[in-house]
Amino acid sequence: MDHISKYLTKEIKLSCYDDKLFKSDLIFDDHMLVWFISGETKIIQADDTFYFKAGDIFLIPRNVLATIINYPKNGQPHKTVVMHLSQKRLKDFYAGVGLGEMKKTSQKIISFSNHPFLESCLASLIPYFDVEGEFPENIASLKITEAISVLREIDKDVDCLLANFDQPGKIDLVDFMQRNFMFNMSLEKLGYLTGRSLSTFNRDFRKFFNVTPQKWLTEKRLELAYYQLTAKKKKPTEVYLETGFEDLSHFSFAFKKKYGVAPSQLRSTGSEV
């Protein structure tokens, strides 16, 4: 994979992928503001799927599981400007802002299309990536503050997301796992998102599912893959990307071991196992 990232600071980067595609299962510690320059991205969350292309601007909330698949398009690389809205930056910003009662908001991706205010803010960063030497922190701070201010201007509900500094609390483990098993995350991360230490997560998991997390996750992912191949008629190369497997060969091996037939054969024959 040919991947190049240029950093102004650890919070602002220009990211470029030239390879055929790049897939990752991610959870961000910061809110991520993304402006697309070229290429395409498919982002899969538990309850929705999003598609973004050149010109689109969107905000990915922190602490949300997602599968992200990046593609080049029309001979152009997958290229984005990404700004991390860290908890420290946001706390400093909101320390001087009076907020009323905030309603609970969803953790879904927010799309701003190609809003001119945000596009102007993020496009103004492009020339800075060619500047030699260390980028001035005071200018980076001004650009991040500008981005937050623009977000608040064009979305009156965004404070409910950006000014929420709560950490994940203990939640229903069964419901969470049934909705998020397709994301290839470490058990430590899954424990954190359900408000548990790793040892408590493993103990509670065995209590509710009567099996190890690793075995349960593999079985659920294979069942989802089978459904996508037979009912949705998807290709194996699509399915493995969306069901938590690291690569096609690992997926094919595990699938054949469980169902006795390779994914490609199952799809081509349309047979039931």
One Martini backbone bead per residue (centre of mass of N, CA, C, O) as a GRO file, in nm:
protein
  273
    1MET     BB    1   0.093   0.038   0.024
    2ASP     BB    2   0.043   0.379  -0.077
    3HIS     BB    3   0.120   0.596   0.195
    4ILE     BB    4   0.054   0.946   0.267
    5SER     BB    5   0.155   1.167   0.539
    6LYS     BB    6   0.091   1.505   0.629
    7TYR     BB    7   0.204   1.711   0.899
    8LEU     BB    8   0.149   1.987   1.083
    9THR     BB    9   0.016   1.827   1.309
   10LYS     BB   10  -0.133   1.587   1.508
   11GLU     BB   11  -0.427   1.734   1.410
   12ILE     BB   12  -0.307   1.782   1.106
   13LYS     BB   13  -0.379   1.628   0.782
   14LEU     BB   14  -0.250   1.473   0.481
   15SER     BB   15  -0.412   1.215   0.297
   16CYS     BB   16  -0.270   0.933   0.089
   17TYR     BB   17  -0.402   0.693  -0.153
   18ASP     BB   18  -0.293   0.466  -0.430
   19ASP     BB   19  -0.429   0.224  -0.392
   20LYS     BB   20  -0.699   0.036  -0.449
   21LEU     BB   21  -0.731  -0.022  -0.129
   22PHE     BB   22  -0.847   0.067   0.215
   23LYS     BB   23  -0.885  -0.114   0.523
   24SER     BB   24  -1.059  -0.030   0.839
   25ASP     BB   25  -1.094  -0.074   1.188
   26LEU     BB   26  -1.240   0.190   1.388
   27ILE     BB   27  -1.151   0.412   1.670
   28PHE     BB   28  -1.187   0.732   1.791
   29ASP     BB   29  -1.065   0.966   2.027
   30ASP     BB   30  -1.156   1.171   1.813
   31HIS     BB   31  -1.286   1.400   1.639
   32MET     BB   32  -1.348   1.391   1.273
   33LEU     BB   33  -1.251   1.614   1.020
   34VAL     BB   34  -1.352   1.577   0.670
   35TRP     BB   35  -1.192   1.638   0.348
   36PHE     BB   36  -1.254   1.586   0.014
   37ILE     BB   37  -1.057   1.569  -0.283
   38SER     BB   38  -1.029   1.250  -0.347
   39GLY     BB   39  -1.222   0.989  -0.407
   40GLU     BB   40  -1.343   0.717  -0.191
   41THR     BB   41  -1.590   0.630   0.075
   42LYS     BB   42  -1.670   0.364   0.303
   43ILE     BB   43  -1.900   0.367   0.587
   44ILE     BB   44  -1.947   0.136   0.859
   45GLN     BB   45  -2.206   0.097   1.073
   46ALA     BB   46  -2.432  -0.059   1.263
   47ASP     BB   47  -2.692   0.135   1.123
   48ASP     BB   48  -2.496   0.231   0.878
   49THR     BB   49  -2.419   0.372   0.544
   50PHE     BB   50  -2.148   0.551   0.386
   51TYR     BB   51  -2.088   0.793   0.114
   52PHE     BB   52  -1.785   0.940  -0.023
   53LYS     BB   53  -1.665   1.233  -0.202
   54ALA     BB   54  -1.566   1.473  -0.373
   55GLY     BB   55  -1.629   1.759  -0.148
   56ASP     BB   56  -1.679   1.625   0.105
   57ILE     BB   57  -1.810   1.673   0.447
   58PHE     BB   58  -1.719   1.526   0.772
   59LEU     BB   59  -1.821   1.384   1.098
   60ILE     BB   60  -1.649   1.180   1.331
   61PRO     BB   61  -1.712   1.036   1.606
   62ARG     BB   62  -1.624   0.939   1.896
   63ASN     BB   63  -1.647   0.614   2.004
   64VAL     BB   64  -1.692   0.477   1.706
   65LEU     BB   65  -1.763   0.220   1.520
   66ALA     BB   66  -1.575   0.141   1.208
   67THR     BB   67  -1.577   0.080   0.862
   68ILE     BB   68  -1.306   0.166   0.634
   69ILE     BB   69  -1.321   0.235   0.273
   70ASN     BB   70  -1.067   0.314   0.045
   71TYR     BB   71  -1.069   0.490  -0.279
   72PRO     BB   72  -0.990   0.538  -0.573
   73LYS     BB   73  -1.064   0.784  -0.853
   74ASN     BB   74  -1.024   0.858  -1.173
   75GLY     BB   75  -0.696   0.841  -1.123
   76GLN     BB   76  -0.728   0.923  -0.824
   77PRO     BB   77  -0.654   0.961  -0.519
   78HIS     BB   78  -0.693   0.919  -0.183
   79LYS     BB   79  -0.785   1.248  -0.057
   80THR     BB   80  -0.727   1.420   0.262
   81VAL     BB   81  -0.847   1.631   0.516
   82VAL     BB   82  -0.750   1.615   0.866
   83MET     BB   83  -0.925   1.689   1.181
   84HIS     BB   84  -0.860   1.699   1.513
   85LEU     BB   85  -1.096   1.700   1.790
   86SER     BB   86  -0.996   1.736   2.081
   87GLN     BB   87  -1.061   1.740   2.412
   88LYS     BB   88  -0.876   1.974   2.483
   89ARG     BB   89  -0.967   2.178   2.272
   90LEU     BB   90  -1.271   2.172   2.352
   91LYS     BB   91  -1.240   2.257   2.647
   92ASP     BB   92  -1.109   2.528   2.588
   93PHE     BB   93  -1.337   2.642   2.417
   94TYR     BB   94  -1.589   2.587   2.626
   95ALA     BB   95  -1.490   2.760   2.869
   96GLY     BB   96  -1.604   3.035   2.695
   97VAL     BB   97  -1.895   2.889   2.686
   98GLY     BB   98  -2.234   2.923   2.698
   99LEU     BB   99  -2.447   2.657   2.812
  100GLY     BB  100  -2.712   2.489   2.792
  101GLU     BB  101  -2.924   2.256   2.761
  102MET     BB  102  -2.846   1.927   2.653
  103LYS     BB  103  -2.909   1.706   2.426
  104LYS     BB  104  -2.928   1.405   2.309
  105THR     BB  105  -2.703   1.240   2.085
  106SER     BB  106  -2.593   1.094   1.823
  107GLN     BB  107  -2.318   0.877   1.676
  108LYS     BB  108  -2.330   0.991   1.398
  109ILE     BB  109  -2.256   1.085   1.105
  110ILE     BB  110  -2.179   1.411   0.973
  111SER     BB  111  -2.304   1.589   0.698
  112PHE     BB  112  -2.187   1.890   0.484
  113SER     BB  113  -2.099   1.842   0.227
  114ASN     BB  114  -2.001   2.158   0.051
  115HIS     BB  115  -1.954   2.374   0.255
  116PRO     BB  116  -1.815   2.685   0.224
  117PHE     BB  117  -1.703   2.733   0.507
  118LEU     BB  118  -1.550   2.464   0.542
  119GLU     BB  119  -1.394   2.458   0.278
  120SER     BB  120  -1.234   2.716   0.330
  121CYS     BB  121  -1.097   2.628   0.590
  122LEU     BB  122  -0.954   2.364   0.474
  123ALA     BB  123  -0.822   2.478   0.211
  124SER     BB  124  -0.624   2.678   0.365
  125LEU     BB  125  -0.416   2.436   0.440
  126ILE     BB  126  -0.266   2.337   0.186
  127PRO     BB  127  -0.011   2.531   0.164
  128TYR     BB  128   0.120   2.437   0.443
  129PHE     BB  129   0.235   2.148   0.344
  130ASP     BB  130   0.494   2.310   0.196
  131VAL     BB  131   0.616   2.387   0.457
  132GLU     BB  132   0.898   2.432   0.617
  133GLY     BB  133   0.901   2.300   0.906
  134GLU     BB  134   0.760   2.404   1.184
  135PHE     BB  135   0.445   2.446   1.282
  136PRO     BB  136   0.261   2.683   1.417
  137GLU     BB  137   0.063   2.656   1.691
  138ASN     BB  138  -0.111   2.918   1.675
  139ILE     BB  139  -0.225   2.854   1.391
  140ALA     BB  140  -0.350   2.581   1.448
  141SER     BB  141  -0.542   2.686   1.667
  142LEU     BB  142  -0.699   2.880   1.483
  143LYS     BB  143  -0.806   2.665   1.281
  144ILE     BB  144  -0.962   2.495   1.487
  145THR     BB  145  -1.141   2.721   1.593
  146GLU     BB  146  -1.270   2.782   1.324
  147ALA     BB  147  -1.402   2.505   1.279
  148ILE     BB  148  -1.579   2.505   1.531
  149SER     BB  149  -1.731   2.768   1.465
  150VAL     BB  150  -1.855   2.668   1.201
  151LEU     BB  151  -2.009   2.428   1.309
  152ARG     BB  152  -2.190   2.605   1.502
  153GLU     BB  153  -2.320   2.774   1.269
  154ILE     BB  154  -2.437   2.517   1.083
  155ASP     BB  155  -2.483   2.352   1.373
  156LYS     BB  156  -2.689   2.380   1.654
  157ASP     BB  157  -2.624   2.065   1.769
  158VAL     BB  158  -2.304   2.017   1.802
  159ASP     BB  159  -2.261   2.062   2.109
  160CYS     BB  160  -2.374   1.781   2.203
  161LEU     BB  161  -2.105   1.653   2.099
  162LEU     BB  162  -1.845   1.837   2.158
  163ALA     BB  163  -1.941   1.893   2.482
  164ASN     BB  164  -1.901   1.582   2.528
  165PHE     BB  165  -1.691   1.424   2.799
  166ASP     BB  166  -1.780   1.148   2.824
  167GLN     BB  167  -1.749   0.830   2.922
  168PRO     BB  168  -1.800   0.518   2.895
  169GLY     BB  169  -2.046   0.324   3.014
  170LYS     BB  170  -2.224   0.083   3.145
  171ILE     BB  171  -2.353  -0.163   2.927
  172ASP     BB  172  -2.518  -0.365   2.721
  173LEU     BB  173  -2.354  -0.634   2.601
  174VAL     BB  174  -2.542  -0.786   2.410
  175ASP     BB  175  -2.635  -0.550   2.234
  176PHE     BB  176  -2.357  -0.451   2.146
  177MET     BB  177  -2.255  -0.717   2.010
  178GLN     BB  178  -2.492  -0.756   1.805
  179ARG     BB  179  -2.412  -0.466   1.660
  180ASN     BB  180  -2.056  -0.506   1.664
  181PHE     BB  181  -1.913  -0.782   1.553
  182MET     BB  182  -1.787  -0.674   1.261
  183PHE     BB  183  -1.562  -0.543   1.432
  184ASN     BB  184  -1.201  -0.534   1.437
  185MET     BB  185  -1.144  -0.553   1.769
  186SER     BB  186  -1.026  -0.531   2.058
  187LEU     BB  187  -1.108  -0.630   2.374
  188GLU     BB  188  -1.027  -0.370   2.511
  189LYS     BB  189  -1.213  -0.184   2.342
  190LEU     BB  190  -1.479  -0.327   2.402
  191GLY     BB  191  -1.465  -0.282   2.702
  192TYR     BB  192  -1.456   0.027   2.702
  193LEU     BB  193  -1.736   0.066   2.543
  194THR     BB  194  -1.884  -0.101   2.799
  195GLY     BB  195  -1.745  -0.025   3.081
  196ARG     BB  196  -1.482  -0.226   3.088
  197SER     BB  197  -1.269  -0.436   3.170
  198LEU     BB  198  -1.118  -0.704   3.045
  199SER     BB  199  -1.196  -0.904   3.273
  200THR     BB  200  -1.498  -0.824   3.283
  201PHE     BB  201  -1.567  -0.879   2.993
  202ASN     BB  202  -1.497  -1.183   2.991
  203ARG     BB  203  -1.687  -1.264   3.219
  204ASP     BB  204  -1.955  -1.153   3.100
  205PHE     BB  205  -1.947  -1.303   2.835
  206ARG     BB  206  -1.964  -1.592   2.948
  207LYS     BB  207  -2.229  -1.549   3.097
  208PHE     BB  208  -2.408  -1.473   2.833
  209PHE     BB  209  -2.265  -1.688   2.600
  210ASN     BB  210  -2.092  -1.947   2.677
  211VAL     BB  211  -1.823  -1.814   2.547
  212THR     BB  212  -1.582  -1.698   2.374
  213PRO     BB  213  -1.526  -1.418   2.202
  214GLN     BB  214  -1.371  -1.534   1.957
  215LYS     BB  215  -1.577  -1.756   1.877
  216TRP     BB  216  -1.830  -1.581   1.851
  217LEU     BB  217  -1.726  -1.382   1.637
  218THR     BB  218  -1.670  -1.586   1.413
  219GLU     BB  219  -1.959  -1.699   1.388
  220LYS     BB  220  -2.106  -1.430   1.326
  221ARG     BB  221  -1.941  -1.355   1.072
  222LEU     BB  222  -2.013  -1.609   0.908
  223GLU     BB  223  -2.319  -1.568   0.909
  224LEU     BB  224  -2.312  -1.297   0.763
  225ALA     BB  225  -2.163  -1.393   0.512
  226TYR     BB  226  -2.371  -1.598   0.419
  227TYR     BB  227  -2.599  -1.394   0.380
  228GLN     BB  228  -2.455  -1.209   0.172
  229LEU     BB  229  -2.410  -1.434  -0.044
  230THR     BB  230  -2.713  -1.544  -0.070
  231ALA     BB  231  -2.913  -1.289  -0.036
  232LYS     BB  232  -2.718  -1.042  -0.159
  233LYS     BB  233  -2.498  -1.132  -0.374
  234LYS     BB  234  -2.212  -1.108  -0.285
  235LYS     BB  235  -1.885  -1.074  -0.287
  236PRO     BB  236  -1.613  -1.188  -0.122
  237THR     BB  237  -1.457  -0.911  -0.145
  238GLU     BB  238  -1.687  -0.766   0.015
  239VAL     BB  239  -1.747  -0.939   0.269
  240TYR     BB  240  -1.477  -0.938   0.427
  241LEU     BB  241  -1.475  -0.623   0.469
  242GLU     BB  242  -1.779  -0.639   0.638
  243THR     BB  243  -1.701  -0.895   0.870
  244GLY     BB  244  -1.394  -0.879   1.020
  245PHE     BB  245  -1.177  -0.961   0.819
  246GLU     BB  246  -0.843  -0.928   0.727
  247ASP     BB  247  -0.867  -1.143   0.484
  248LEU     BB  248  -0.948  -1.351   0.225
  249SER     BB  249  -0.803  -1.614   0.312
  250HIS     BB  250  -0.913  -1.629   0.600
  251PHE     BB  251  -1.209  -1.632   0.522
  252SER     BB  252  -1.210  -1.884   0.335
  253PHE     BB  253  -1.110  -2.086   0.544
  254ALA     BB  254  -1.335  -2.045   0.761
  255PHE     BB  255  -1.578  -2.098   0.577
  256LYS     BB  256  -1.504  -2.388   0.481
  257LYS     BB  257  -1.488  -2.513   0.764
  258LYS     BB  258  -1.798  -2.462   0.828
  259TYR     BB  259  -1.948  -2.521   0.519
  260GLY     BB  260  -1.767  -2.690   0.291
  261VAL     BB  261  -1.730  -2.414   0.123
  262ALA     BB  262  -1.650  -2.181  -0.080
  263PRO     BB  263  -1.752  -1.866  -0.134
  264SER     BB  264  -1.734  -1.872  -0.449
  265GLN     BB  265  -1.907  -2.132  -0.483
  266LEU     BB  266  -2.166  -2.043  -0.342
  267ARG     BB  267  -2.227  -1.803  -0.531
  268SER     BB  268  -2.218  -1.950  -0.813
  269THR     BB  269  -2.451  -2.172  -0.730
  270GLY     BB  270  -2.664  -2.092  -0.497
  271SER     BB  271  -2.635  -2.270  -0.261
  272GLU     BB  272  -2.726  -2.470   0.009
  273VAL     BB  273  -2.602  -2.575   0.343
   0.00000   0.00000   0.00000
